């Protein structure tokens, strides 16, 4: 297809999608909008046409969500626009930034104020994306397989949950829970605490390699979970399997006033959800900047050298233990900060949230997105969180409706929501077969895989 034809097709589909999303919003219009995003990505129109098409589609999905906020496919259309902005080459950075900010700060809140589930989904994606970026430092950059990463998440969550609830009164004298505004201080304390914990765990563990390191980190992660599950006697530190609730939230009166000054009226249903959504976005921005700067620093280059060939890196004079410990502590600090946000946002913490399966899921986000790739890891976190949180459950509800209507005669056991881990495993297997470099691969990994394929021919 010629460039001129591609321009006409892409703009035509984008314009038609905008009209349908505005006038007759619904699932059908949403699927047409998704088709428009796909055509924009794969037909290779002119750069200006691509930018215009994505802007029109983002506007269309926003207008549709303001009218029918219960249709999830429209929200995923906005996610698809963000993915296209990240992956499509050639679009100027200022256009990507402007459209991305508009989607995140205008489109998603519009949808979230009508259906708070979308704000909740955005918060969960942000929390897991930040943790996946932390694990990406350990696994993607330094090449250290960590199967106990959820332990640092638990330490951060319990750091605030114990002192931000009446729980601390069981073993300390004083007035508990602490005021909600201590939340910000405890985010800093959790970063320090988990970084130190990462150093202490890493000192014995990082002397090992490969499978041995994976087994040791797996065991250490389980130790933290078991401690959280059993430290309810003889002194009740964690309240055991019952968990800790209610966990205090920060006072957001200033946030109400700020939003009111710009014309955004919040109520009890949306105020904390919107606050935590913006807070998670801010933390994600900081984490991304830290990742970029670390990747370009001498520490980042040392991590990559260790990942590529540890023996050669050691021969070049790179201190193995210190460099690995820095990677371990950095990843742990990111996870600890998100643990504090998780505890305050949920107002409940229990050991069930920090199992081995949580560590495997975060590792899967890194592998699915592309090890070492910052946009890839964020995309992997968004994909798996959406699948586990909404897509499979919505598909199960759809099948149940068809079953009750007599359209399908399926056994009750056929519910995709019950097999989310099976689906997760199948996705990873297929990825390793057909796209081992991940959804958005790091350039170095992509070149290595292409060289390996060339060598096999």
N, C-alpha and C positions, 0 to 999 in steps of 0.2 A: 504494500500500500504506500502511495506517495505521501510526502509530508503534508501537501495541501489537502489531500483527501482525509488524512488523519486529523488535521485541524478542524475540518468541517464536521466530521463524525463526533469527535470529542466534545466540541462546543454544542453541537446539536443535542447530544444525549444529556449533557449537563443542564442545558436550558430546559429541555423537556422534564428532566428530573426535578428541577427547581419548581416548575409550574405544578407538577403533580403533587410534590411534597407540600406545597403551599395550599393548593385548592382541594385536593383529595388525599390528605395524609393517611397513611396506613402501611401495612406490611408490604403490599405490592409496590407502592411508591418507594419504600425503603430498599427493596431488592433492586429496583431500577437505579436508585442512587448508588448502591454498592457496585452495580455493573458500570456506572459512570466512573467511579473511582478506579476500577480495574482497567477500563479502557484508557483512562488518563495515564496510568502507569505503564501499560504495555504497547500502546500504539505509537509511542514516541512522537507526539506532536511538538510544535514549537514551544519553547520555554514559557513565553507569555501566555500561550493557550493553556498549558498545564496549570500555571498559577491561577488563571482566570477560572478554569474548570473547577479546581479544588475550592476556590473561594465561593463559587456559585453553589456547589454541593454542600459545603459547610453551612451556608445561609439556608439552604433548603431543609437540611436535617434539623437545624435550630428552629425554624418556623414550624416544622411538623411536630417536634417535641413539645413546643409551647401549646399545641392543640390536643395532641394525643400522647401524653407522657407515659402511658402504660405499654407502648409498643417498643420492645427492647431492640428490635432490629434497627430502629432509627438511632438509638444511642451508639450501637456498634458501627453505624455509618460514620458518626463523628470520630470514633476510634480509627476507622479505616482512613479517614482524611489525615489524621495525625500520623499514621503509619506511612502513608504516601508522602507526606512532607519530609519524613525522616529518610526514606529510601530512594525517592526519585532524584537522580542527579541533575545538576544544571540550574535548578531554581535558586536564585540569589538568596543568601542567608537572611537578609533583612525581610524578604517576603515570607520565608519559612518562619522566622521569628514572629512576625506580625500575625500571620494566620494561626500559628500555634498558640500564641497568647490569647487571641480572640476566641479560639475554641475552648481553651482551658478555663479562661476567666469570664467568658460570656455565655457560650453555648452550653457547656456542662452545668453551670449554676442555674440557667433557665430551666433545663431539664430536671435538675435536682430539687428546685423549689416546688415543682409540680409533683415529682415522684422522688422522695428522699432515698429510695433504694439506689438511684444512680450516684448520689453523693456518697453513700455507704460503699458502693462498688469502687468509686474513685479513690476513697480513702484506703480500702484494702489493697487495691492495685499499687498505690503509692507506697504503702508500708512494705509490701513484698518486693517492690522494685528497688527500694533503698537497701533492703537486706541482700537482695540478689547482687546489687552493685558492690556491696561489701564482700560478699563471697567471691565475686568476680576478681577482686584484688588477690585473694588467696589462691583460687583455682585457676582463673583465666590468665592472670599476669604471672604469678609465681609458680604455678603448676603444682600446688600442694593440695592433695585430695582431703578435704575436711568433711566428715560425715556427722559431726556433732555441732554444727553451726547454730542450731536452735537453742543450744545451751546459753549462748550469750544473749539471745533474745529473751530467754527466761530470766536471766540475771537482771537485765534492764527493767523488765516488767515488774518483777518482785521488789526491786529496789524502791520503786515508787508505790507499789501496791501496799507494802507493809507499813510505810510511814504516812501514806496518804489515805489511810483507813484506820479504824480503831484497833487493828491487829497489833500494832506496836505496843499498845497498852498492856499486852499479856506478858511482856518481858522488860519493859522500860517504864520508868515513872515520868510523868509529864502529861501534857495535853495533846491527845491524838484523836482524830487525824490532824495532820498539819494543815494549815490553810492552803487552799487550792493553788495560790500563786507560787508556792514552793515548787510546783511542777517544773517551772523553767530551770530552777537551780538543780533539781534532780535529773533533768536531762543532761546537764553538764557532769553531774556526779556519776551518772550511769555510763557516760562515755569514758570517764577516768577509770571507773570500777571494772568495766568489761575489758578495757585495754590492758589493765594490770592483770586481770584474770587470764586474758589471752597470752600474756607473757609467761605467767606461771604454768599454764597448761602447755605452752609451746616449748618451754625449756627441756622437759624430758621427751615430748612427742616429736619435735622437729629434728631430733637426732636420727630419726628413722626415715625410710623412704617408701614410696609406692603403697603396696597393699598393707604393710605394717603400720604406716602412718594412718591410713584410712581406718584400720581396726582400732587403733589407740584413740583416735578422735571420736569414733563411734562410741567406744566405751566411756570416755569422759563426758560426752553429751548425755548418755544414759545416767551417769552418776548424778548430774545436776537435776535431771527429771525425778529420779528416785528420791533424792534429798528433798526436793519440793513436795513430793508426795508423802513423805514420812516425818518431816520436821514439825509435827504437831504434838509430839510428846518426847521427853517429859516436859519440855518447854514448848509452848505453841508459837513457833515462828511463822509458819506458812499456812496454818489451818488445814494442812494435808490435802486429801482429794476433794474436800468440799470447796476449796478455793477461797479467795478473799473478795468480799464485796460489802458495802459499796466503796469504790475507789474514788477519791475526790477529783474533781475537774477544776481547771483554773477559772478564775472569775473573768467573764468576758463582757462586763459592762462597757468598758472602753471600746470593745469591738462593735457592740450595738450602736454606740454613739457615732463611731467612724462610718459604719455602713449607712446609718440614717442620714449623715451629712452628705452622702453621695446619692441619696434617693433609694437605697436598698432597705426595705423593711423586713426585719427578721422576726420570727415567732419562736415559741418554745419547741416547735417541731423541726425547725431548720437551723436554729442559731448555732448550736454546737457542731452539728454536722458540717455546716459551711465553714466554721472556724477551723475544725480539724482538717477539712479538705484543703484550705489555703495553707495551713501549717505544714501539711505533708508535702504540698507542692514546693514550699520554700525550702524544706529540708532536702527534697530531691534535687533542687537546683544547687544547693551547697555540696551535696554528695557528688553530683556530676562534675562540678568545678574541681573538687578535690581529686577525683579520679583522673581527670584530664591533666591536671598539674602533676600528679604523681606519675602518670604514664610518661610524661615528657621529662621527668627529673632523672637524676642519676640512679635513684632508688628504683624507679620504674624500669630503666634499662637493665639494672642488675637483676630484678625479678624475671624479666624476659630471658636474660641470659641463663638463669638457673632453670627456668622452664624448658628452654631449648636443649641444654646440655649441662647438667650440674657439674660433671667432671671438668669440662672445659672452662666453666665459670670459675671454679675453684682454682684452676691452674692460672687464670688471669688475675688472681688476687682478690676476688670478691669474697668477703667474709660470710660464710654460709649461715651460721647460726644467727648472727645479728640481723642479716638481711631478711631471713625467713621470719624471725620474730617480729620484725617491723610490719611485714605483710599480715601476719596473724593478728597482731594488735590492732592494726588499721581496720581490718574486716570486722573484728569483734566490736570495736567502738561504734561503727555504723549500726550494727545489729542492736547494741544496747540502747542507743538513742531511740530507735524505733520501738523497742520494748516498752519504754516509758510512755510513748504516744499511744501504743496499743492498749496499755492498762488504763490510761485516762479516758480514752475514747470508748472502750467497752465497759468501763467501771466494774469489771470483773476479771479476775485472773485465776486460772487453775492449771495444774500440771498437764491436763489433756491437750493444751494448745502447743506444747513444746516437746512432742514425741519425736522419735527417729523419722517418722513419716514427714514431719514438718521440715526437717533438715534435707531429706531426699527431695521434697517438692522444690525447695529453694535451689538445690543443686540442679534439678531438672530445668528450672527457669534459665539458669546460666547456660546449660548445654543446649537447650532448645533455641535460645536467642543467638548464641554464638559466643564461645568462650573468649574473653578478652575484648569483646565489642560492647561499648557502652549503650548505643541505641538498640543493639540486639538483645542485651540483657533486659532492658526496660520492656521491649516488645514481648520477650518470653514471659516475663512476670505478668504482663497484662493478659496474654493469651491464656496461661494456665489458671490465673485467678478468675478470669471470666468463665472459663470452662467449668471449674469446680464450683463457683458461686452461683452461676445463673444458667449457662447454656444447657447443661445436662438436666438440671431440675426443670427448666422450661420445656425441654424435649419430653421429659417424663410426664409432665402435666398435659402436653399435647396428645401423647399416646393414650393417657387415661381418658381424656375427653372423647377420643375416637372410639375407645373400647366401650365407654358408657353409652355412646350414641349408636353402637352396634355396627359401626363401619369396619372395625377390625376385631378379630377374634383372637386375642393374644392372652397368654397366661399372665397371672398377676406378677410373676417373677420378672417379666420383661419390663424393667424400669431402669433406664440409663443412669439415673441418679444413684442407684445402688452399686453401679459398676464404674464409678468415676475413676478409681485407681486402675481398673483394667483399661479404660479408655486412655488414661494418662500413659500407661505402659505401652500401649499400642502406638500412640503418637511418637513416643521416644524411639521405639524400634524402627518405625517407618522413617523417622528423621535420620537415624544412624545409617539406614540403608541408602536412602535417596538424597539426603543433604547433610552429610556428617559435619559440615562446617557451620551449621546453624542457619537461622532465618536471615540474619544480617551478619555475615562473618567478619571477623577482624581481617584486615588486609593480609597480614603475615600468614595467618592460618589458611586463608584462601589460596595464597601462592604456594604454600607447602603442599596442599592437597592437589593442586593442579600439577605441580612438579612430580608428585607421586604417581598420578595417573599417566603422565607422559612417560615416566620410567617403566611402567608396566606394559606399554604398547610396543 
